[in-house]
Amino acid sequence: MIKKPFLYLCLTGLLLSLTSCFDDNDDVVSKADPSDINNFIWRGLNHYYLYKSSVPNLANNAFATSEDYLRFLASENNPKDFFNKLLSQSEDRFSFITDDYISLEKAFQGVSKSNGMAFGLVRINNTNDIFGYVRYVMPNSDAEAKQVKRGMIFNRVNNTKLSVNNYENLLNNEQYSIGLATLIDDNLEDIATEIPLNKQELTENPIHITKIIEKENQKIGYLLYNSFTSSFDSELNAVFSNFKAANIDNLIIDLRYNGGGSIETCSDLASMITGQFNEELFITQVYNENFPEESRKFNNKINTGASINSLGLTRVYILTTQSSASASELLISALLPYIDVVQIGEATRGKFQGSITVYDSPRFTKVNVNPNHTYAMQPLILKAVNANGFTDYIDGITPNIEVEEDYFNLKPLGDENQELFLQTAINHIIGNASTRLHFTYQNKFEELYENKSNSPIFQRMYK
């Protein structure tokens, strides 16, 4: 298959999709009439949208006359509202539109404004109270400079207690301080420590940790991989070169905090894990009635043309949480017909569609794009179906071994002697599965939000 680097797929909308949580950019000034933008929106959705047949106003014969169509375009002055009215409300959770495609394009390359603190927010059940927990810290960030560490708990931002009503406003600011907390006798207690944090433009390398662990005559490769970012494919391939040179026996891929990304990168990673299925079916991409189905194959080259470093494994361990979405889920689904996938952790998010970025141009690409505005769409345009016909996993993919994050006892990522998820995988590999630790929090806490929720590629899968 010819690779198309301009296409992006998020397992929620297989050809490029923007995040529904994407913030408005007030600095972007549109010179276009709203009806002109609405015309672009209708044309693009009529052409690409996966659920076109479910939306009567997207039908080819939806309007009897050109005057009826023009009145429809003029019925809404806000292009984002016009876009949302053309979506299938029962089938689509992930399509979105942005008025700033420049920021979107940066996000696809791993560039965003961040203080470097990757965190989750958790609601204490039956209350409006929220606390945050630090998942990891990006290198060369303000959070690293301020000595923020994995496992820190915070319940205040700018001296205001976090609640379900204020967390988005407090955490979307460029600058804020977090107030630390601890758990004492099942009660969250304040700690006096306040840490000020500042956001800056950062490029996140998705390869956060890679190492080789030796346990009881087993040589185990470990990769903490936080996004399927195609601009780091060469670095990813180099990791597998090291694994191959070390002749590892087993591989653990940690996708706990990986919300998705490039389908092409996902396909390449699957081929790095295996290698023995070159040119066999990776997934089938199913589109709307305007396009035939398309087969995507396992391959032996990354997008630079370099040969893939394949391990030829017949089993892989994958660590997941509810934050594992789109391309992370695709990796599991696509490998299941071919090798033994031991999934450890929590059920995944449930995003099996993909999207593409649709621009206002004659062919909906960046070529000859309308210079009068920077709107672009990220509609769902396909769904992924594995070689066994498996798809529509709206409730996520269920793990073989259930493990939950212990928010108040998070150990260093990659520490094989302490970190719960990694320990569980290693114990299974060496035959000590009975020593696995399992914490049950579902009756106490509810995962509510994470720092990447406002990214334009949050939990997206793109080609």
Number of C-alpha atoms within 10 A of each C-alpha: 10 6 10 10 13 14 20 29 35 40 37 35 36 36 34 33 39 37 24 19 17 20 14 10 11 8 8 12 12 14 10 13 13 18 20 14 26 24 18 24 25 17 16 22 22 21 19 23 31 30 24 23 15 16 16 13 18 21 13 11 9 12 16 8 9 9 10 12 15 15 12 16 21 17 13 16 14 13 23 18 12 22 20 13 13 20 25 18 12 8 11 16 15 25 27 25 26 24 23 21 21 12 17 24 16 13 20 23 17 21 17 20 15 23 24 26 23 18 22 21 23 22 20 18 14 10 10 11 16 25 25 29 24 21 23 21 21 20 16 13 22 20 23 17 13 12 11 18 16 19 19 19 26 28 25 23 21 16 12 14 18 24 18 14 11 13 19 15 8 18 16 13 10 13 15 18 19 21 22 21 21 17 11 8 7 8 8 17 14 16 14 9 11 17 17 15 22 17 19 15 12 17 19 22 18 21 18 18 13 20 13 18 17 13 13 8 8 14 17 20 23 24 21 21 21 22 30 31 25 25 18 17 23 15 14 25 21 13 20 21 17 16 24 17 11 13 13 19 17 21 24 24 19 27 23 25 26 26 30 32 35 31 32 28 25 29 23 28 24 21 28 28 22 22 20 18 16 13 14 14 17 28 25 19 20 20 24 18 14 12 13 10 14 14 17 20 18 24 24 20 15 23 18 9 9 12 13 24 26 21 22 14 18 14 19 18 22 25 26 30 25 18 25 28 33 35 35 36 27 29 23 22 25 24 23 17 16 17 15 14 19 18 22 25 25 23 24 26 25 23 34 29 38 37 34 30 27 27 23 26 15 14 12 19 16 15 11 12 15 16 11 13 18 20 22 28 28 35 33 37 29 31 27 31 21 22 19 13 12 15 17 14 16 14 11 20 22 18 19 13 18 20 22 19 18 16 20 12 13 17 18 16 18 22 13 20 11 14 17 26 29 24 20 24 25 25 17 17 19 12 11 13 15 9 11 17 13 16 12 12 12 10 9 12 18 15 17 14 17 19 20 20 17 16 22 28 30 29 31 38 38 37 28
